[in-house]
Amino acid sequence: MVYLITYDLNKTGKDYNSLYSALRRYDFIRDNGLDSVWFVSTTWTSGQIYENLRVHLDINDRIFITQIVNGAHQGWMHRDIWTWINVRL
């Protein structure tokens, strides 16, 4: 399964390196033009991903995780990103 994870990190001065490390544990790819977006491939559910990541967030941060469904997505990104996504769907 492929998920899109996007977030806004709203605590000034907080070190979010633990969040980035947790995200890097997944099979992932990023598009340089989408700063707060990660595409991850995992057998986990969106709820399990959220529980894994939420411990690295503050109450004023925001995160959204959604599964990408084959045939129900579209956008403008580098071809490598599309290839990575489509191979894993």
N, C-alpha and C positions, 0 to 999 in steps of 0.2 A: 504494500500500500504506500502511496505517496501522499504526504501532507504538506500544506502550506502553513507556515508559522510566521506570524507578523506581530510586532509589538511596538509599544512606545514606553520608553524607560524614563520616568519623570522625576527621579530623585537626584537633585543636583549633588555632585561630588561623590556619589556612590560608586564603588568599584564593582562592575558587573562582570568581571572576568570569570567568576564561577558559573554564571549563566552561559557565557560563550563556550566555556569548556564543556558544560553539559550538552549543549547543542552539537558540538563537534564530535560527540560520542556516537551520534547517529550517522548513517550513510547519508550524506547531504551534498547539496550544491547551492551556490548563491549566484545571483546576477548582480554585478557591480553597480548597476543603475537602481537597484532596489535595496536601500541601506538596511532596512529593518525586516527583511523577508528572507526566510530560509525555506528551502524545499528539502524535506527529509523522507527517507524510505525506511520503513520499519513494520514489523508485524504488530506493534503495539496499537492500542486504540487512541483516539484523540484524548480521552480522559486520562489514560495512563501517561501519555506524553505531558499533559498539563500537570499532573501530580508530580512528575519528575522535575519539571521546570519551575513550578510555582514557589518552591523553597528558596529560589534565587531572586525573587521579585519582592518589591515593596507594595504596600497597600495601594499606593497611588499609581503604580505601573499598570499597563494594560497589555494583554496578550490575546491573540485569537489563533486558533488551530482548526483547520478544516481539511478533510480528506479530498483529494483531487480525484474525480471520477472520470474514467475513460469516456471521451466524447462529450464531456460537459465542462470544458475549459477552453479558453482562448486568451491570447495576449500577444505582446510584442517583446520578444527577448532574443538573445543570441541563440543561434541554432544548437549549440552545445547544450544549453539548458533544456531545450525542447527534446533533444535526443535522450538526455539523461532521464527526464520525466517519462517519456513514452516507452522507453525500454522497461521501466519498472511498473507500469500500469498493468 
